[in-house]
Amino acid sequence: MGIAVTYYSKNGSSKRLAEAIADAAGCTATDISTIKLPEAVDLLFIGGAIYGGKLDISLQQFISSLDPEKVRRAVVFSTFAFGETANEKTKALLKEQKIQVDDKCFTCKGKFLFFNRKRPNSADIDAAKQFAKSIINSKS
């Protein structure tokens, strides 16, 4: 077992965070549309964003398909344009699946239309990497 980094991203912001987290974890970030998580993992980083006030149906379906016997622990990350993050909604869905979810999560601004066009920026990417390292090195 090991570490997996998965994400759903419409505008590329969550993808950039996922790639930074995966870089810190020594694995590859994978778009949820291309993975079914066939192997068991000790740690699953999962990220996305809020679109129209809710999680995208693709992310919801992916979480619903997760087998709690194959995911020891999940950590959530997200981007946001205006204030609401996907973290709590993602955590709630994971808990419904009986998957252990870490209390710590990562979030930063992401681009949307003409807002936050340069986000995530290099400081956000560095912070995401540091966050991932702190989670990986924790004893949870």
C-alpha positions in Angstrom: 0.0 0.0 0.0 1.1 3.6 -0.5 -0.1 7.1 -1.3 -2.5 8.2 -4.1 -3.3 11.8 -5.1 -6.7 12.2 -6.9 -8.5 15.4 -8.0 -11.3 16.8 -10.1 -10.5 20.2 -11.8 -12.5 22.3 -14.3 -10.2 25.3 -14.4 -6.8 23.7 -13.6 -6.4 25.1 -10.1 -7.1 21.9 -8.2 -4.9 20.0 -10.7 -2.0 22.3 -9.9 -2.4 21.7 -6.2 -2.7 17.9 -6.8 0.5 17.9 -8.8 2.3 19.8 -6.0 1.0 17.4 -3.4 1.9 14.4 -5.6 5.4 15.8 -6.1 5.9 16.0 -2.3 4.5 12.5 -1.9 6.6 11.0 -4.7 3.7 9.8 -6.8 1.6 11.0 -9.7 -1.6 13.1 -9.4 -4.5 11.4 -11.2 -7.7 13.0 -12.5 -10.6 11.0 -11.1 -12.0 10.5 -14.6 -9.1 8.3 -15.4 -8.9 6.2 -12.2 -11.0 3.7 -10.3 -8.5 3.2 -7.4 -8.0 -0.5 -7.9 -5.3 -0.9 -5.4 -5.5 -0.3 -1.7 -3.8 2.9 -0.3 -2.7 4.0 3.1 -3.2 7.6 2.3 -5.5 9.1 -0.3 -5.3 12.9 -1.0 -8.5 13.9 -2.8 -9.3 17.4 -4.1 -11.7 19.5 -6.0 -13.7 22.7 -5.8 -17.2 24.0 -5.5 -19.1 24.6 -8.7 -22.5 26.3 -8.6 -22.7 25.8 -4.8 -21.9 22.0 -4.8 -19.3 19.4 -5.6 -19.3 18.3 -9.2 -21.2 15.1 -9.8 -18.0 13.4 -11.0 -16.3 13.9 -7.7 -19.4 12.8 -5.8 -19.6 9.6 -7.9 -15.9 8.9 -7.4 -16.2 9.2 -3.6 -19.3 7.0 -3.6 -17.3 4.3 -5.5 -14.5 4.2 -3.0 -14.2 1.0 -1.0 -13.4 1.8 2.7 -11.5 -1.5 2.8 -9.0 -0.1 0.3 -8.6 3.5 1.7 -7.0 3.6 5.2 -7.1 7.4 5.5 -8.1 10.3 3.3 -6.9 13.9 3.3 -8.9 16.6 1.5 -7.6 19.7 -0.4 -9.5 22.3 -2.5 -9.4 25.6 -4.3 -12.0 28.3 -4.1 -12.9 31.5 -5.9 -15.0 33.4 -3.4 -15.1 31.8 0.1 -16.8 28.5 0.2 -14.4 25.6 -0.1 -15.1 22.0 -1.0 -13.4 20.6 2.1 -16.4 20.1 4.4 -18.6 18.6 1.7 -15.9 16.3 0.5 -15.1 15.2 4.1 -18.8 14.5 4.7 -19.1 12.3 1.6 -16.0 10.4 2.6 -17.3 9.8 6.1 -20.6 8.5 4.6 -18.4 5.9 2.9 -17.0 5.0 6.3 -13.5 6.3 5.3 -11.3 7.8 8.0 -10.8 11.5 7.1 -8.0 13.6 8.5 -9.1 16.8 10.3 -6.4 18.7 8.6 -7.1 19.9 5.0 -5.5 22.4 2.6 -7.2 25.1 0.6 -6.2 28.2 -1.4 -7.7 30.5 -3.9 -8.1 29.3 -7.4 -8.9 31.0 -10.7 -12.4 31.5 -11.9 -13.3 33.6 -14.9 -11.4 36.9 -14.2 -11.0 36.3 -10.5 -7.8 35.0 -8.9 -6.2 34.6 -12.3 -2.8 34.0 -11.0 -3.8 31.5 -8.3 -2.7 29.1 -7.2 0.6 31.0 -7.2 4.1 29.8 -6.3 3.5 30.5 -2.6 0.3 28.4 -2.7 2.2 25.5 -4.5 5.0 25.6 -1.9 2.4 25.6 0.9 0.6 22.6 -0.6 3.9 20.7 -0.8 4.7 21.5 2.8 1.2 20.5 3.8 1.6 17.1 2.1 4.9 16.5 3.7 3.5 17.3 7.2 0.6 14.8 6.6 2.9 12.1 5.3 5.3 12.5 8.2 2.5 12.5 10.8 1.7 9.4 12.9 -2.0 9.3 12.1 
